C-alpha cells in the first residue's frame, strides 16, 4: 500500500511540473483578457501559496524554512526560464508575487498552528504559568 508521504511527494511533483508548463507555454494575450488589474499577480501568489503547502507536506524534514527556500528558489527559476521564452517576459512583480505566495503559506500555517494550540488550551495554559 502507498503511504501518505509518497502521495504528497507525487502531488508536489505533479504540481511543480504543472507550474513549469504554465510558466513556459506560449501566451497569446488576446486569449487571456484580465478582468481586474493585478489578477495576474493574484494568480502568481495563489500558485506559490499552494506550492509552499505541498512542499511542507512533501519534503522529508517537513521544515517550514526548507519549504520556503524551495518555494522561493522554484519561483525564481521559473521567472528566469521565462527570459529564454520568445513569447514570455521575465517580471520582477511576478517574482515578488511568487515569494509573497510562499510567505503567505508560511503565515497561514503559523496562524493555523496558533489557532489549534489555543483551541486545545495550550496557549492559555502557557500564559497562566507566566
FIVEX-776104 format. One line per 5 residues: number of its first residue (from 1); their letters; for each residue x, y, z of N, C-alpha, C. Coordinates in nm, 3 decimals, m for minus. Atoms other than C-alpha are relative to their C-alpha. Example, Ala and Ser with C-alpha at 12.3 -4.5 7.8 and 13.67 -1.06 7.14 Angstrom:
REM residues 2
1 = AS = 0.089:m0.119:0.000:1.230:m0.450:0.780:0.090:0.120:0.000; m0.082:m0.119:m0.006:1.367:m0.106:0.714:m0.077:0.109:0.073
END
This chain:
REM residues 130
1 = XXXXX = 0.084:m0.119:0.000:0.000:0.000:0.000:0.088:0.125:0.000; m0.075:m0.125:0.009:0.121:0.351:m0.079:m0.027:0.084:0.125; 0.020:m0.080:m0.120:0.182:0.567:0.226:m0.028:0.146:m0.037; 0.038:m0.140:0.023:0.071:0.930:0.264:0.117:0.085:m0.048; m0.118:m0.078:0.039:0.423:1.068:0.230:0.027:m0.014:m0.149
6 = XXXXX = m0.020:0.025:0.142:0.457:0.909:m0.114:m0.105:0.074:m0.083; 0.108:m0.071:0.071:0.121:1.054:m0.221:0.029:0.150:m0.002; m0.032:m0.143:m0.004:0.224:1.404:m0.104:0.117:0.034:m0.093; m0.113:m0.023:0.090:0.554:1.375:m0.291:m0.046:m0.001:m0.145; 0.051:0.009:0.137:0.373:1.270:m0.609:m0.082:0.124:m0.035
11 = XXXXX = 0.080:m0.121:0.024:0.123:1.556:m0.577:0.088:0.123:m0.016; m0.093:m0.113:0.006:0.406:1.801:m0.516:0.071:0.004:m0.136; m0.070:0.006:0.129:0.596:1.684:m0.826:m0.093:0.031:m0.117; 0.097:m0.028:0.106:0.285:1.693:m1.045:m0.033:0.150:m0.002; 0.031:m0.143:m0.009:0.203:2.044:m0.920:0.118:0.084:m0.050
16 = XXXXX = m0.120:m0.072:0.046:0.562:2.161:m0.978:0.012:m0.008:m0.152; m0.005:0.017:0.145:0.551:2.021:m1.332:m0.108:0.086:m0.067; 0.107:m0.082:0.056:0.217:2.192:m1.397:0.039:0.149:0.001; m0.045:m0.139:m0.005:0.362:2.526:m1.284:0.108:0.027:m0.106; m0.104:m0.015:0.103:0.664:2.473:m1.511:m0.063:0.013:m0.138
21 = XXXXX = 0.066:m0.004:0.131:0.440:2.405:m1.810:m0.075:0.132:m0.017; 0.074:m0.127:0.008:0.218:2.705:m1.733:0.093:0.119:m0.018; m0.095:m0.111:0.009:0.524:2.928:m1.698:0.065:0.010:m0.138; m0.076:0.000:0.125:0.670:2.828:m2.034:m0.083:m0.012:m0.126; 0.081:0.012:0.122:0.379:2.770:m2.271:m0.015:0.138:m0.063
26 = XXXXX = 0.019:m0.130:0.067:0.342:3.042:m2.533:m0.134:0.061:0.040; 0.122:m0.071:m0.039:0.090:3.302:m2.428:m0.045:0.091:m0.112; 0.059:m0.095:0.093:m0.141:3.486:m2.658:m0.085:0.093:0.084; 0.070:m0.094:m0.089:m0.250:3.796:m2.468:m0.141:0.028:m0.049; 0.134:m0.021:0.052:m0.554:3.817:m2.697:m0.099:m0.102:0.061
31 = XXXXX = 0.088:0.106:m0.051:m0.689:3.491:m2.549:m0.027:0.013:0.149; 0.012:m0.005:m0.145:m0.646:3.583:m2.183:m0.028:0.141:0.050; 0.029:m0.133:m0.053:m0.825:3.906:m2.100:m0.007:m0.003:0.152; 0.004:m0.008:m0.146:m0.774:4.007:m1.739:m0.120:0.083:0.043; 0.121:m0.068:m0.044:m1.095:4.101:m1.564:0.031:0.120:0.089
36 = XXXXX = m0.036:m0.108:m0.092:m0.927:4.314:m1.298:0.150:0.021:m0.002; m0.142:m0.033:m0.005:m0.594:4.488:m1.267:0.065:m0.079:0.114; m0.072:0.076:m0.102:m0.346:4.272:m1.079:m0.043:m0.144:0.013; 0.047:0.139:m0.007:m0.530:3.947:m1.141:0.115:m0.098:m0.023; m0.117:0.084:0.028:m0.207:3.803:m1.281:0.084:m0.019:0.126
41 = XXXXX = m0.081:0.009:m0.122:m0.023:3.880:m0.956:m0.070:m0.086:0.104; 0.076:0.085:m0.091:m0.301:3.721:m0.753:0.016:m0.147:m0.039; m0.022:0.137:0.049:m0.261:3.411:m0.971:0.135:m0.053:0.044; m0.134:0.040:m0.043:0.113:3.400:m0.901:0.003:m0.026:0.150; 0.004:0.015:m0.145:0.050:3.448:m0.529:m0.065:m0.133:0.038
46 = XXXXX = 0.071:0.123:m0.034:m0.202:3.164:m0.513:0.074:m0.126:m0.046; m0.076:0.116:0.049:0.010:2.929:m0.725:0.110:m0.037:0.099; m0.112:0.029:m0.088:0.303:2.963:m0.488:m0.042:m0.014:0.146; 0.059:0.029:m0.131:0.085:2.968:m0.175:m0.021:m0.151:0.010; 0.026:0.144:m0.001:m0.027:2.616:m0.267:0.127:m0.081:m0.023
51 = XXXXX = m0.129:0.067:0.019:0.321:2.520:m0.389:0.069:m0.017:0.135; m0.061:0.006:m0.133:0.451:2.603:m0.040:m0.068:m0.105:0.087; 0.072:0.098:m0.082:0.177:2.398:0.128:0.033:m0.143:m0.043; m0.041:0.133:0.049:0.258:2.098:m0.095:0.143:m0.031:0.043; m0.141:0.021:m0.037:0.630:2.145:m0.024:0.012:m0.038:0.147
56 = XXXXX = m0.005:0.032:m0.144:0.570:2.138:0.353:m0.035:m0.146:0.022; 0.042:0.140:m0.017:0.393:1.804:0.322:0.094:m0.099:m0.069; m0.077:0.094:0.082:0.627:1.653:0.061:0.147:m0.011:0.040; m0.143:0.004:m0.032:0.974:1.745:0.186:0.026:m0.094:0.116; m0.028:0.101:m0.103:1.141:1.481:0.402:m0.004:0.054:0.143
61 = XXXXX = m0.008:m0.051:m0.137:1.202:1.701:0.705:m0.125:0.079:0.039; 0.118:m0.083:m0.025:0.877:1.896:0.671:0.034:0.131:0.069; m0.040:m0.126:m0.060:1.068:2.203:0.777:m0.061:0.117:m0.075; 0.063:m0.115:0.063:0.891:2.529:0.713:0.102:0.086:m0.075; m0.102:m0.081:0.065:1.213:2.713:0.632:0.048:m0.069:m0.128
66 = XXXXX = m0.041:0.075:0.119:1.320:2.438:0.390:m0.106:0.014:m0.110; 0.109:m0.013:0.098:0.980:2.456:0.219:m0.002:0.141:m0.059; m0.004:m0.137:0.050:1.009:2.835:0.192:0.117:0.020:m0.095; m0.117:m0.011:0.087:1.358:2.808:0.043:m0.029:m0.068:m0.135; 0.034:0.070:0.125:1.235:2.553:m0.214:m0.101:0.082:m0.081
71 = XXXXX = 0.102:m0.080:0.068:0.934:2.773:m0.295:0.060:0.123:m0.066; m0.064:m0.120:0.055:1.140:3.090:m0.343:0.093:m0.037:m0.114; m0.093:0.044:0.105:1.401:2.902:m0.545:m0.074:m0.040:m0.127; 0.076:0.045:0.118:1.144:2.742:m0.774:m0.067:0.119:m0.069; 0.060:m0.120:0.058:0.962:3.072:m0.824:0.102:0.082:m0.076
76 = XXXXX = m0.109:m0.073:0.066:1.294:3.235:m0.913:0.040:m0.068:m0.130; m0.039:0.075:0.119:1.389:2.960:m1.158:m0.105:0.014:m0.110; 0.105:m0.012:0.101:1.051:2.978:m1.331:0.001:0.138:m0.066; m0.007:m0.135:0.059:1.080:3.354:m1.376:0.122:0.013:m0.091; m0.120:m0.009:0.082:1.436:3.322:m1.508:m0.015:m0.080:m0.130
81 = XXXXX = 0.023:0.079:0.121:1.329:3.050:m1.753:m0.086:0.075:m0.102; 0.083:m0.078:0.092:1.076:3.292:m1.900:0.084:0.096:m0.083; m0.091:m0.088:0.074:1.371:3.504:m2.010:0.038:m0.061:m0.135; m0.038:0.066:0.124:1.456:3.244:m2.276:m0.119:m0.035:m0.088; 0.120:0.029:0.078:1.098:3.200:m2.393:m0.034:0.121:m0.089
86 = XXXXX = 0.025:m0.114:0.090:1.022:3.411:m2.702:m0.134:0.069:0.023; 0.132:m0.059:m0.018:0.660:3.470:m2.601:m0.028:0.042:0.144; 0.020:m0.034:m0.140:0.707:3.527:m2.228:0.102:0.106:0.043; m0.090:m0.103:m0.052:0.866:3.806:m2.026:0.030:m0.028:0.146; m0.038:0.008:m0.140:1.056:3.796:m1.702:m0.060:0.121:0.071
91 = XXXXX = 0.066:m0.109:m0.070:0.880:4.007:m1.441:0.040:0.001:0.148; m0.036:m0.015:m0.141:1.009:4.136:m1.109:m0.125:m0.005:0.087; 0.125:0.001:m0.077:0.649:4.188:m0.992:m0.055:m0.142:0.014; 0.043:0.140:m0.009:0.562:3.826:m1.075:0.086:m0.076:0.100; m0.092:0.066:m0.094:0.870:3.710:m0.885:m0.036:0.036:0.144
96 = XXXXX = 0.041:m0.040:m0.135:0.764:3.914:m0.582:m0.131:m0.066:0.042; 0.126:0.068:m0.030:0.414:3.765:m0.604:0.025:m0.148:0.032; m0.036:0.139:m0.029:0.570:3.416:m0.613:0.052:m0.011:0.144; m0.056:0.000:m0.136:0.769:3.494:m0.297:m0.110:0.029:0.102; 0.111:m0.033:m0.090:0.462:3.651:m0.139:m0.092:m0.118:0.024
101 = XXXXX = 0.083:0.120:m0.016:0.265:3.332:m0.201:0.062:m0.097:0.099; m0.069:0.087:m0.096:0.528:3.127:m0.019:m0.006:0.055:0.141; 0.007:m0.064:m0.132:0.537:3.376:0.267:m0.142:m0.005:0.056; 0.140:0.010:m0.042:0.158:3.376:0.277:m0.034:m0.140:0.050; 0.020:0.138:m0.047:0.160:2.997:0.308:0.062:m0.021:0.135
106 = XXXXX = m0.067:0.009:m0.130:0.408:3.022:0.593:m0.083:0.067:0.108; 0.085:m0.072:m0.095:0.189:3.280:0.766:m0.128:m0.077:0.031; 0.124:0.077:m0.021:m0.123:3.068:0.715:0.024:m0.120:0.091; m0.032:0.114:m0.087:0.044:2.766:0.873:0.025:0.047:0.142; m0.025:m0.055:m0.134:0.163:2.981:1.165:m0.129:0.036:0.071
111 = XXXXX = 0.129:m0.039:m0.060:m0.185:3.123:1.225:m0.082:m0.123:0.034; 0.075:0.123:m0.025:m0.345:2.780:1.192:0.056:m0.075:0.120; m0.062:0.069:m0.114:m0.094:2.632:1.439:m0.035:0.068:0.131; 0.040:m0.074:m0.122:m0.166:2.906:1.693:m0.146:m0.025:0.034; 0.142:0.023:m0.022:m0.538:2.857:1.648:m0.023:m0.139:0.057
116 = XXXXX = 0.014:0.136:m0.053:m0.505:2.481:1.704:0.047:m0.008:0.145; m0.051:0.002:m0.137:m0.296:2.539:2.016:m0.098:0.069:0.094; 0.096:m0.071:m0.085:m0.546:2.790:2.151:m0.125:m0.085:0.018; 0.119:0.085:m0.006:m0.832:2.553:2.068:0.018:m0.112:0.102; m0.028:0.105:m0.097:m0.662:2.289:2.283:0.036:0.056:0.137
121 = XXXXX = m0.030:m0.061:m0.128:m0.595:2.539:2.562:0.147:0.010:0.032; m0.145:m0.001:m0.026:m0.217:2.518:2.525:0.050:0.141:0.022; m0.047:m0.138:m0.012:m0.166:2.891:2.476:m0.046:0.061:0.132; 0.052:m0.055:m0.125:m0.390:2.986:2.770:0.078:m0.055:0.118; m0.077:0.061:m0.109:m0.205:2.740:2.994:0.141:0.059:0.007
126 = XXXXX = m0.133:m0.061:0.003:0.131:2.884:2.883:m0.003:0.140:0.059; 0.009:m0.137:m0.050:0.016:3.238:2.960:m0.026:0.002:0.150; 0.029:0.003:m0.144:m0.118:3.144:3.305:0.123:m0.036:0.082; m0.120:0.040:m0.072:0.217:2.991:3.401:0.097:0.117:0.014; m0.093:m0.112:m0.005:0.397:3.322:3.340:m0.037:0.095:0.103
END
